[in-house]
Amino acid sequence: MGAIDPRPSASFEFREIRYEKGDGVARVTLDRPKACNAYSTGALQELTTAFRDAAFDDAVGVIVYTGSGERAFCTGGDVKEYEELYLEKPRDYWKYMALFRGYLESILDCGKPVIARLNGMAVGGGNESQLACDIAIAADHAYFKQVGIHVGSVACGGATQWLPLAVGDRRARQMLMLGQKVPARQAVEWGLISESVPSVRRSGAFVEAATEEQIKLAQGGKEGYSIDLSRLDERVDAVAQQLMESFSECMRYTKRQVNFLKDFTWHETVGHAQDWLSLHFTCHEPLEGMRAFVEKRPPRYRELRAEAAAGGSPEFPWGSYAKSCPGCGAKSLPSRFAFCGACGAAIR
């Protein structure tokens, strides 16, 4: 088997995704339901490998990308992993972003149409992931949201670049700056996704245009309501077969041409974003935002703002590194320390 030859999907033995091929369709499923299908560092590597294999397999004409279960398509990066690994070693976040870039580019550059089967919410990098796909079909109970500024990050892994292209400047700013939640049917109206299909059932019948309250009841399995993804599967399969009725090389070049603006905005900005985000991980904002997420408490946004307004240094958890110890001579001690962290002597 050569380096570019496709492999049987079962031969990969992936741990965090599922990968299947058959009848011209490759199906890539992010399989971390306990984490709401947030991708880990390892999952990014597995996803990239699967998309590359599907790209090189001439028996594959269409790729379907989805998440496991019915709650979430993908909720972006695993914030618990960020807090555990990358806040301790911010320089390693630069390496993580290299993997994330490779993952999104494996979708953009696979040369085949990718359908996002949106089985639930697409939040943060999950929304960026569906934006990288060519066609997005959502269950009615799905929604879309960007959360970067609320966890100490910036959604410059696709959202700042592609949302203005998809929904326009003003709506992009609403999502990015307000963290506005966009329900599936509104997402269709905005141009954020291609279409949505009913996914709420009651007493054996689908509910057309289910309300937010009906969606909550269905997700909780209350009052006879339930979530049913069969209509989503039917529509995704129908679109996949329709895409197969075309010439593969013409399809590949069509995707390349249509990707021009997405490629341009991506490659003009993502390198800078990778460097800035890794440097920003040394600051207080991601430390506070991600610790708050893990501890399930509100972030202290206004406290950091008040400290800046008072002339302090909220960039640092314990103040700027301005003090020196008169006892042992240690330098660059945080300005709010009353005692030296090296020898314990009192400092002013």
Beta strands, then each sheet from edge to edge (+ up, - down):
strand 1: 17-22
strand 2: 25-30
strand 3: 62-67
strand 4: 72-74
strand 5: 114-118
strand 6: 121-123
strand 7: 135-139
strand 8: 143-145
strand 9: 182-183
strand 10: 195-197
strand 11: 200-202
strand 12: 205-206
strand 13: 225-227
strand 14: 321-323
strand 15: 333-334
sheet 1: 1+ 2- 3- 5- 7- 10-
sheet 2: 4+ 6+ 8+ 9-
sheet 3: 12+ 11- 13+
sheet 4: 14+ 15-
end
